[in-house]
Amino acid sequence: MVNFFKPDYSSDSSNPFARDENQKLVRRNFWLDMSDRSLILCMTVGVGSHIPNDLKKTHLADIGRSHLIDQICLQEILPPEN
C-alpha cells in the first residue's frame, strides 16, 4: 500500500490532501488545475511545505507530476560531523 500524507481533518476538513477510503484524492482538480510553477510554490512555501519529501514524492507521482520532484524535494545538505 502506498503511503500518502494524512491531514488532520479535525483542524482542517477542507484540506487539499484529503483522500477517501480508497486513497483517491477528494480534491484532485485542485492539483490538476495548477500550473507546474504554482504547484512548485504550493509544495515548497505553501500548503505542502511542512510535508516530508517522501510523502511529497508519492503525492506528485499520484497526480502525474513526477517530473517536478527534483524541483520540489530539495536535498538537505548536512555539515560534516566533528
C-alpha positions as CSV (number, residue, x, y, z in Angstrom):
1,M,0.0,0.0,0.0
2,V,1.3,3.5,-0.9
3,N,2.0,5.8,1.9
4,F,0.2,9.2,1.4
5,F,0.2,12.3,3.6
6,K,-2.8,12.1,6.0
7,P,-4.0,15.5,7.1
8,D,-5.7,16.2,10.4
9,Y,-9.3,16.5,9.4
10,S,-10.4,17.8,12.9
11,S,-8.4,21.0,12.4
12,D,-8.9,21.4,8.6
13,S,-11.8,19.5,7.0
14,S,-11.2,21.1,3.5
15,N,-7.5,20.1,3.3
16,P,-6.4,19.7,-0.4
17,F,-4.5,16.5,0.6
18,A,-7.8,14.7,1.7
19,R,-8.3,11.2,0.4
20,D,-11.2,8.9,0.5
21,E,-11.3,5.3,1.9
22,N,-9.8,4.0,-1.4
23,Q,-6.8,6.5,-1.1
24,K,-8.2,8.6,-4.0
25,L,-7.7,12.4,-3.8
26,V,-11.0,14.1,-2.9
27,R,-10.0,17.4,-4.3
28,R,-8.0,16.1,-7.3
29,N,-9.0,19.0,-9.5
30,F,-7.4,21.4,-7.1
31,W,-4.0,19.9,-8.0
32,L,-4.7,19.2,-11.7
33,D,-5.8,22.7,-12.4
34,M,-2.5,24.2,-11.2
35,S,0.4,25.1,-13.5
36,D,3.7,23.5,-12.7
37,R,5.1,26.8,-11.3
38,S,2.1,27.2,-9.0
39,L,2.4,23.6,-7.8
40,I,6.1,24.1,-7.0
41,L,5.3,27.2,-4.9
42,C,2.4,25.4,-3.2
43,M,4.6,22.5,-2.2
44,T,7.7,24.5,-1.2
45,V,6.3,27.6,0.6
46,G,2.6,26.9,0.7
47,V,0.2,24.3,2.0
48,G,2.6,21.4,1.3
49,S,5.8,22.9,2.7
50,H,5.6,21.0,6.0
51,I,5.2,17.6,4.4
52,P,8.2,15.3,4.4
53,N,9.9,14.7,1.0
54,D,8.9,11.0,0.7
55,L,5.2,11.9,1.1
56,K,5.6,14.8,-1.4
57,K,7.1,12.3,-3.9
58,T,4.2,9.9,-3.6
59,H,1.7,12.7,-4.0
60,L,3.4,14.2,-7.1
61,A,3.5,10.7,-8.7
62,D,-0.2,10.2,-7.9
63,I,-1.2,13.5,-9.7
64,G,1.1,12.8,-12.6
65,R,3.7,15.4,-11.9
66,S,6.7,13.2,-11.1
67,H,8.8,15.5,-13.4
68,L,8.7,18.1,-10.6
69,I,10.2,16.0,-7.8
70,D,13.7,17.4,-8.2
71,Q,12.5,21.0,-8.1
72,I,10.2,20.4,-5.1
73,C,12.0,17.8,-3.0
74,L,15.3,19.5,-2.4
75,Q,18.1,17.5,-0.7
76,E,19.1,18.8,2.7
77,I,22.9,19.1,2.9
78,L,24.2,18.4,6.4
79,P,27.5,19.7,7.6
80,P,30.2,17.1,8.4
81,E,30.3,15.7,11.9
82,N,33.3,16.6,14.0
